[in-house]
Amino acid sequence: MVTGKYEVLEDTQVRSGPGSDYPVVANIKKGIKINVVDEKSGWLKVESKLGNPPGFVEASLAKPVESR
């Protein structure tokens, strides 16, 4: 299962569902760390740090953060 801390590789949009046809709920900048809780159809489900409902980021736009 795909979970844990990821880093956004470029400025991107967080959508309300797993697909580009869902509304944009937030914009995040390159380098921001996100907490991934699930993966669905090539989209990463992310938790909001501000208490908002979870959103989705295209999986190709983020990479796992290496734990040291």
Summary of the structure (lengths in Angstrom):
residues: 68
radius of gyration: 10.7
end to end distance: 20.4
largest distance: 36.9
contacts: 184
relative contact order: 0.35
helix: 4%
strand: 50%
